Amino acid sequence: MKHFKIIFGTILLVAVAMMNACKKDSPVENYPYEVRMTDAPGKYDAVFVDVIGVEVTAGDGKIVALNIHSGIYNLLNFTNGLDTLIATSTLHSASVEQIRLILGPNNSVVVKGISYPLTTPSAEQSGLKLQVHQSLQAGVLYSVLLDFDVNKSITETGNGTYKLKPVIRTIEKAFSGSINGFIEPANSYVMVTAVASNNVSFTTIANQDGYFLLSGIPTGTYTVILNPDAPLNSITITDVKVSIGVTTQLGPIRL
């Protein structure tokens, strides 16, 4: 019996050691992840946002602080298809439920050459939370784009004061298409809006060269409306189809 106990104990120790070895040898899945930032143009000279942090909440509930490219960014430098990388990391969870964008206090807007501070509501100071619910594939770089809408994000409160309450949508590039075009004459302020059959809309503004790009558009058929300043008349283009990974070309469009 004594020898049996010794043999049994030895077998048990070997089994535990083998289990531990298997656990150590089990590969950890890696999910490369990056967050980029872009903007829909607005009627401002510049809009500066102070980016100090980006966090994600994984599917297992863990909060991961990404490697941040902190700094004060002029959002109007990243319009009509341009964007900038603000955070990267390698995650170890196959899903992301939420992105938290953290802004510092040094936000401002420039209107007609004059700079005004942008105050942020207390509810936003702890970080703007964006629900995403993304499933990731191991070993594949996953990129999510934060698309600011400065026209909706900035409110003039009177007496030369402005508030910043960011309005941001997240774009998953792999599951969307885009619409672009050229407007003539250039240097005309033109608001471009794509409206889906369910009345969901996406808006941008043509740049000084008359170019516009609506990115991150879900697949479907849209009505595109171009609204220039008076005395030019608006134009409506119907039956504009958008497919995954495809840029639908419009124009040149003569106002």
Steps between C-alpha positions, in 0.01 A plus 500: 500500500786735585662439159162555332463841671849601388434392141157672496649819643775498238247455218289784639800734513595413144143559380485841670837594350382398154180703537698805605735453208206483259360821642834674458534375145148610399540796263344832593293641217603850389260753350679808356279804546521867403281807534509780245324837490332694219250784468205627302582860400334800663478878467798574727858607437628225731377266774767380743438198726737388775527119478657350813374141510313216331372192684306198382276268697548143383232234484628350825446833677869592523591863431813548289679834465634525146838648410397857436637756253398786726486855374283789391350423160332738256204292385466700180834356385331159473200545271379345174683171536800608706551355848769464766611218730439581868534164682627144453531178700497122483191363673454150639122487476301408190249781545475868590183641650587865556755768412564785743654818358653724768552870423711746696410862584679671208219501243422805288323626188616773262220713351584777253858503620415519871570207734245406766536231770267203473356403835398138549191388697588320823337182370759485220809581708547141616509384138259463213373142486424351158320167474649286223441123561777378268613143439871468417702246305832386647809631322305746284545875554164648592457873439211710628448859391354766732311744279439839667213719382619848596177667388308298759780487758539875557231723648520878522355597839514879454739775613778345295500167684492154346440152638638171373279195527654255253269330254694205362409194300723196471585364157598140435678531167463135409119521500430825317545692176526866407372770264717769347474765232601840366288813497532789257560784553755439777530731802123474550384396846294185436349267759480144367255256663434134417158382623408131529150358459463485880584875517842442657731764354874568460633851440819671391607827339685539170849646541633811324586291193142372475591146611290306751510153653237326711678202659381218724164472321310172554402312186173607343337752268513871582368837393782756492402864559736790431409824676715799396476852634259737322453595223599152376227238494507162674542179300357155578652180361296183549578129486863527615615148587768425761680164531756364748852618424390701195512878446201616296603785273278804438581792280623727396179665617415843362303726734 
